[in-house]
Amino acid sequence: MKQQFQLFCIALMFYTRIPIPFDTKYSDDKLNASTRFFPLIGYIVGGLSFCTYYILQFFLPLEISIIGAFIAGILITGAFHEDGLADFFDGFGGGWTKEKILDIMKDSRVGTYGMVATIIQLALKFYCLYLLIPLVEKCGILWIFMLFVTYHSIARFSAIQLCFLMNYVRDDEKSKAKPIAKKHSLKEIIGVYIFGLFPLICFSFLSPLLLVSLIPLTFIIFYFKKYLSKWIGGYTGDCLGALEQICEGIFLVTVLGLWKFIS
């Protein structure tokens, strides 16, 4: 149990800016093993984002409360995934060779492609939540909590699939960050699926139809795999961040589309 807690702390340090009140020894092997807790980080980010929304909605309009939830999530993660989204679109929008794409993605500057993609992504999530929250709230505040936790966790679950399906393509001194994981045991994979799917299963008690959201998520995962294989032959951390953000939007859009058949 102590070892598992240490692995969780490593995942928490790597994916968020939440301080750990004690020293946790890091190693590449421990980072690999901590992969199983990546979706669990979505529980924390989603839960704290919901708490921010819930407190703000007592005093402020729905629109401002949702923006407050976004700000909370960005502060918790340090815009980790949003940065990956911007770098991904800059790289693939401006590069036409593998070397050029990778060079652009590691550049800390944000270009037009990345800025536009980030604006569209935030706007999409905002309007989906703006429309969904009043609908879900009719079923009880608990379901709004589950909505927040589910869309954060299922997106991280979806992104980590690339690690199981592809190889990391950048392993040199020029990398901005270490890869999430290079090798995976059955234990890590099982952990990802348990933690990743559990909130969606709970959310689907509202309606089993919500499980249909896995279909577009599965499609985008394999589309990403095909696209990345064609252009760079694998994944980078920015690719995972971009996929995580895209899957958040896809999940919320799907739930919004399904809701007319639920209510």
C-alpha positions in Angstrom: 0.0 0.0 0.0 2.9 2.4 0.8 4.5 1.7 -2.6 1.2 2.4 -4.4 0.8 5.7 -2.4 4.3 6.7 -3.5 3.4 6.0 -7.1 0.3 8.1 -6.8 2.4 10.9 -5.4 4.7 10.7 -8.4 1.7 10.9 -10.7 0.4 13.9 -8.7 3.8 15.7 -8.9 4.1 15.0 -12.6 0.6 16.0 -13.8 -0.3 18.7 -11.3 1.2 21.5 -9.3 -0.3 20.2 -6.0 2.6 20.2 -3.5 3.6 16.9 -1.8 4.4 17.6 1.9 7.3 15.0 1.9 10.1 13.8 -0.3 9.2 11.1 -2.8 12.1 9.5 -4.7 11.6 9.7 -8.4 12.8 7.2 -11.0 11.9 6.3 -14.6 10.6 3.0 -13.4 8.4 4.6 -10.8 7.1 7.0 -13.5 6.2 4.1 -15.7 4.4 2.4 -12.8 2.5 5.6 -11.9 0.8 5.6 -15.3 -2.0 3.6 -13.8 -3.0 6.7 -11.7 -3.2 9.1 -14.6 -7.0 8.9 -14.9 -7.2 9.2 -11.1 -5.6 12.7 -11.4 -8.8 13.5 -13.4 -10.8 12.7 -10.3 -8.9 15.4 -8.3 -8.8 18.0 -11.1 -12.5 17.4 -11.9 -13.5 17.4 -8.2 -11.7 20.6 -7.4 -13.0 22.3 -10.5 -16.6 21.3 -9.5 -16.0 22.6 -6.0 -15.0 25.9 -7.5 -18.0 26.0 -9.7 -20.3 25.0 -6.9 -19.1 27.8 -4.5 -19.1 30.5 -7.2 -22.6 29.7 -8.5 -24.1 30.8 -5.2 -22.9 34.3 -5.8 -22.2 34.7 -9.5 -23.9 33.9 -12.8 -23.5 30.4 -14.4 -21.1 31.7 -17.1 -18.7 33.2 -14.5 -18.9 30.1 -12.4 -17.9 27.9 -15.3 -15.0 30.1 -16.1 -13.9 30.0 -12.5 -13.9 26.2 -12.7 -11.7 26.4 -15.8 -9.3 28.7 -14.0 -9.1 26.3 -11.1 -8.3 23.4 -13.4 -5.7 25.4 -15.2 -4.0 26.4 -11.9 -4.0 22.9 -10.6 -2.4 21.4 -13.7 -0.3 24.4 -14.7 -2.0 24.4 -18.1 -0.1 21.2 -18.7 -2.5 19.8 -21.3 -3.5 23.1 -22.8 0.2 23.8 -23.5 0.3 20.4 -25.3 -2.7 21.3 -27.4 -1.2 24.6 -28.5 2.2 23.0 -29.3 0.6 20.2 -31.2 -1.4 22.4 -33.5 1.5 24.7 -34.0 3.7 21.7 -34.9 1.4 19.9 -37.3 0.0 23.2 -38.7 3.4 24.7 -39.5 5.6 21.7 -40.1 5.8 19.4 -43.2 8.5 17.0 -42.1 9.0 15.0 -39.0 12.0 17.1 -38.0 10.2 20.4 -38.5 7.1 19.3 -36.7 9.1 18.1 -33.6 11.2 21.3 -33.7 8.1 23.5 -33.7 6.4 21.5 -30.9 9.4 22.0 -28.6 9.5 25.7 -29.2 8.0 27.5 -26.1 6.5 30.2 -28.3 2.8 30.0 -29.2 1.8 30.5 -32.9 -1.4 31.2 -34.6 -2.5 27.6 -35.0 -2.0 26.9 -31.3 -3.7 30.1 -30.2 -6.8 29.5 -32.4 -7.0 25.8 -31.3 -6.9 26.8 -27.7 -9.6 29.4 -28.0 -11.9 27.0 -29.9 -11.3 24.3 -27.4 -12.1 26.5 -24.4 -15.1 28.0 -26.1 -16.4 24.5 -27.0 -16.1 23.2 -23.4 -17.6 26.4 -22.0 -20.7 26.3 -24.2 -21.2 22.6 -23.6 -21.1 23.0 -19.9 -23.2 26.1 -20.1 -25.9 24.1 -21.9 -25.4 20.8 -19.9 -25.3 22.0 -16.4 -28.9 23.3 -16.2 -30.1 20.0 -17.8 -28.1 17.7 -15.5 -28.9 19.8 -12.4 -32.5 18.7 -12.7 -31.3 15.2 -11.8 -29.4 16.5 -8.7 -26.2 18.3 -7.9 -24.4 14.9 -7.5 -24.7 14.4 -11.2 -23.0 17.7 -12.0 -20.1 16.5 -9.8 -20.0 13.3 -11.8 -20.1 15.2 -15.0 -17.0 17.2 -14.0 -15.1 14.2 -12.7 -16.0 12.0 -15.7 -15.0 14.4 -18.4 -11.6 15.0 -16.8 -10.9 11.3 -16.1 -12.2 9.8 -19.3 -10.1 12.3 -21.3 -7.0 11.3 -19.5 -7.9 7.6 -19.9 -8.3 8.2 -23.6 -5.0 10.0 -24.0 -2.9 7.4 -22.2 -4.1 4.8 -24.7 -1.5 6.3 -27.1 1.3 5.1 -24.7 -0.1 1.5 -25.1 -0.4 1.7 -28.8 2.6 3.6 -30.0 6.3 4.4 -29.2 7.6 7.7 -27.9 9.5 9.4 -30.7 11.7 11.9 -28.9 14.3 10.7 -26.4 17.1 13.2 -26.4 18.5 16.2 -24.5 16.3 18.5 -26.5 13.0 17.1 -25.2 11.0 19.6 -23.1 9.8 16.8 -20.8 10.3 13.2 -20.2 7.8 10.8 -21.7 4.9 9.7 -19.5 6.0 6.1 -19.9 8.0 3.8 -22.2 7.0 0.4 -21.0 3.9 -1.0 -19.4 3.1 -4.1 -17.4 -0.3 -5.7 -17.3 -0.8 -4.2 -13.9 -0.4 -0.6 -15.2 -2.8 -1.2 -18.1 -5.4 -2.8 -15.8 -5.1 0.1 -13.4 -5.6 2.7 -16.2 -8.8 0.9 -17.3 -10.2 0.6 -13.8 -9.6 4.2 -12.8 -10.4 5.5 -16.2 -13.7 3.9 -16.8 -15.1 3.8 -13.2 -16.5 7.4 -13.2 -18.1 6.9 -16.6 -19.8 3.7 -15.4 -21.1 5.6 -12.3 -22.3 8.5 -14.5 -24.0 6.0 -16.8 -26.3 5.0 -13.9 -28.1 8.3 -14.9 -28.6 6.6 -18.3 -26.8 3.6 -19.9 -27.0 5.6 -23.1 -24.1 7.7 -21.8 -21.8 4.7 -22.5 -22.2 5.5 -26.2 -19.7 8.3 -25.6 -16.9 5.7 -25.7 -17.5 5.3 -29.5 -16.4 8.7 -30.7 -13.5 8.6 -28.1 -12.3 5.3 -29.5 -12.5 6.7 -33.0 -10.4 9.7 -32.2 -7.8 7.6 -30.4 -7.3 5.4 -33.4 -7.4 8.4 -35.8 -4.7 10.0 -33.7 -2.6 6.8 -33.9 -2.9 6.7 -37.7 -2.2 10.4 -38.1 0.8 10.4 -35.8 2.2 7.2 -37.3 2.0 8.8 -40.8 3.7 12.1 -39.8 6.2 11.4 -36.9 6.1 7.7 -36.3 4.9 7.8 -32.7 3.8 10.2 -29.9 5.2 13.0 -27.8 4.0 14.5 -24.6 2.4 17.4 -26.6 0.4 14.8 -28.6 -0.9 13.3 -25.4 -1.9 16.7 -24.0 -3.6 17.6 -27.3 -5.5 14.3 -27.3 -6.6 14.8 -23.7 -8.0 18.2 -24.4 -9.7 17.1 -27.6 -11.3 14.2 -25.8 -12.7 16.5 -23.1 -14.5 18.4 -25.8 -15.6 15.3 -27.7 -17.0 13.8 -24.5 -19.0 16.9 -23.5 -20.3 17.3 -27.1 -21.4 13.7 -27.1 -23.2 13.9 -23.8 -25.0 17.1 -24.9 -26.1 15.3 -28.1 -27.2 12.2 -26.2 -29.2 14.2 -23.6 -32.2 14.8 -25.9 -32.7 11.0 -25.8 -32.1 10.8 -22.0 -34.5 13.5 -20.8 
